[in-house]
């Protein structure tokens, strides 16, 4: 059952693991506002450590280039709007991190509206060299994930509205031009 899965996930969580984003999401959705727990190794994990873990790694580290971390931060921030359990300092760190990413997204967006796996490079990612043209899969993966966490993120960390509109328009327009038999028409 779900509670057994959650308990197992939290008991196996430790601060030195590489893929922890799904546990952070489960914590934010199902355990928070509980401020701490002990894992099976006897370590005490608290929400401040969890947030620090989410924001300390390079932006693109982790599954889907670190994009699940952004979702975890947005979900945890929204959960705290009802629980009021996070410290002001922790909430500020979360907001500053999400705002920094948001500003990078505005710089890294292609003229067509999508983002690539190189989004943490800012403006450099907006104009990839001809030899490094991203695949449709990568564009869909990164653009979809960014729109997903931005849909959950608070207003004060959102990029300019036109950034989100362009990404949504690209998502609705360009992938629809592709099919398995005929490929993509540009």
C-alpha positions in Angstrom: 0.0 0.0 0.0 1.0 3.7 -0.3 1.9 4.2 3.3 4.4 1.2 3.1 6.0 2.6 -0.1 6.3 6.0 1.6 7.8 4.6 4.7 10.3 2.6 2.7 11.3 5.6 0.6 11.8 7.8 3.7 13.7 5.1 5.5 16.1 4.7 2.6 16.6 8.4 2.0 20.0 9.8 2.9 21.7 13.1 2.0 24.5 11.5 0.0 22.3 9.8 -2.7 22.1 11.0 -6.2 18.5 10.5 -7.1 16.3 11.8 -4.2 13.9 14.0 -6.1 11.0 11.5 -6.0 11.4 11.0 -2.3 11.4 14.8 -1.9 8.1 15.0 -3.9 6.5 12.2 -1.8 7.6 13.9 1.4 6.2 17.2 0.2 2.9 15.7 -0.8 2.3 13.1 1.9 4.5 13.7 5.0 4.9 17.5 5.2 4.5 19.4 7.6 6.3 16.8 9.7 9.6 18.6 10.1 11.9 15.6 10.4 12.3 11.8 10.3 15.0 9.2 10.9 16.2 6.9 8.1 17.2 3.3 8.5 20.8 4.4 9.0 19.9 6.4 12.1 20.3 9.8 10.4 17.9 12.5 11.4 16.6 14.3 8.2 14.8 17.6 8.6 13.0 19.8 6.1 15.8 22.4 6.1 18.4 19.8 5.1 16.1 18.5 2.4 15.6 22.0 0.9 19.4 22.6 1.1 20.0 19.3 -0.7 17.5 20.4 -3.4 19.2 23.7 -4.1 22.9 22.8 -3.5 23.6 20.7 -6.6 24.4 22.0 -10.1 21.2 23.0 -11.8 21.3 20.2 -14.4 22.4 17.3 -12.1 19.9 14.5 -11.6 17.1 12.8 -13.5 15.7 14.9 -16.4 18.6 17.3 -16.0 17.6 18.3 -12.4 14.0 19.3 -13.4 12.4 17.0 -10.8 14.2 19.0 -8.1 12.4 22.2 -9.3 9.1 20.4 -9.1 9.9 19.2 -5.6 10.7 22.7 -4.5 7.5 24.1 -6.0 5.3 21.4 -4.4 6.9 21.8 -1.0 6.5 25.6 -1.2 2.8 25.3 -2.1 2.3 22.7 0.7 3.7 25.2 3.1 1.2 27.8 2.1 -1.3 25.8 4.1 1.0 24.2 6.8 3.2 27.3 7.6 6.0 25.0 8.8 9.0 26.2 6.9 11.2 28.8 8.4 11.3 32.2 6.6 14.9 31.7 5.8 14.2 28.3 4.1 11.3 29.8 2.2 13.5 32.7 1.0 16.2 30.3 -0.2 13.5 28.4 -2.2 12.2 31.5 -3.7 15.6 32.8 -4.7 16.6 29.5 -6.2 13.4 29.3 -8.3 13.7 32.9 -9.3 17.3 32.3 -10.5 16.1 29.4 -12.6 13.2 31.4 -14.0 15.6 34.2 -15.1 17.8 31.6 -16.8 14.8 30.2 -18.6 13.9 33.6 -20.0 17.5 33.8 -21.4 17.8 30.2 -22.5 14.5 30.0 -24.4 14.9 29.4 -28.2 13.2 31.8 -30.5 10.7 29.0 -31.3 9.8 28.8 -27.6 11.3 25.5 -26.5 14.1 24.8 -24.0 16.9 22.3 -24.3 19.0 20.3 -21.9 21.5 23.2 -22.0 19.1 25.6 -20.3 21.4 26.2 -17.3 23.8 27.9 -19.7 21.3 30.8 -20.1 21.6 32.7 -23.4 24.2 30.3 -24.8 21.4 27.6 -24.9 19.0 29.8 -26.8 21.1 29.6 -30.0 22.6 26.1 -30.3 25.2 25.5 -32.9 24.0 23.7 -36.1 25.9 20.5 -35.0 24.2 20.4 -31.6 20.6 20.7 -32.7 18.5 19.0 -30.0 16.1 16.2 -30.8 12.4 16.7 -30.6 12.4 14.3 -27.6 14.8 16.5 -25.7 12.8 19.6 -26.5 9.6 18.0 -25.3 11.2 16.6 -22.2 12.8 19.8 -21.0 10.0 22.2 -22.1 7.3 20.0 -20.6 9.1 19.6 -17.3 9.7 23.3 -17.0 6.1 24.2 -17.8 5.1 21.6 -15.2 7.0 23.1 -12.3 6.2 26.6 -13.4 2.5 25.8 -13.2 3.0 25.0 -9.5 5.5 27.8 -8.7 4.4 30.9 -6.9 3.8 34.1 -8.8 6.9 35.9 -7.5 9.3 33.4 -9.2 7.6 33.3 -12.6 9.5 34.3 -15.7 7.9 37.0 -17.9 4.4 35.8 -19.1 5.5 35.8 -22.7 8.2 33.2 -21.9 5.5 30.8 -20.7 3.2 31.6 -23.5 5.9 31.0 -26.2 6.7 27.6 -24.6 3.1 26.6 -24.4 2.6 27.6 -28.0 5.6 25.7 -29.1 4.4 22.6 -27.2 1.0 22.8 -28.8 2.3 23.6 -32.3 5.6 21.9 -33.2 5.2 18.4 -31.8 1.8 18.2 -33.6 3.6 18.5 -36.9 5.3 15.1 -36.3 4.1 11.6 -36.8 5.8 8.2 -36.8 5.5 7.5 -40.5 6.3 10.9 -41.9 8.7 12.4 -39.4 8.6 16.1 -38.6 7.6 18.8 -40.9 9.2 22.1 -40.1 
